[in-house]
């Protein structure tokens, strides 16, 4: 028979793994957006819609991630593994 602490531990572990996967994916997306921003002159002259789409996708992902880590049970797991809110990116004018 599994104790309540065993069940809670499994839930926290599952949520922690999910958060780490989301964080990893979000950081990959942020790296892509950073690449665009570093090469902004080339990007803006060639594909401004790609940059806008990348930033919007990143911001959507950040909103989901931030909401999740600020509510139970994500907040517990995020605190345990040291995850913090990510900032949204502004669209260039």
GIRATA-V619764 format. One line per field, one symbol per residue. ss: DSSP state (H for helix, E for strand, L for the rest). burial: + if it has 24 or more other C-alpha atoms within 12 Angstrom, else -. A space follows every 50 residues. Layout:
ss: ???
burial: ???
This chain:
ss: LLLHHHHHHHHHHHHHHHHHHHHHHHHHHHHHHHHHHHLHHHHHHHLHHH HHHHHHHHHHHHHHHHHHHLLLLHHHHHHHHLLLLLLLLLLLL
burial: -----------+--++--++-++--+--++--+--++------------- +--++-+++-++--++-++----+++++----+-++--+----
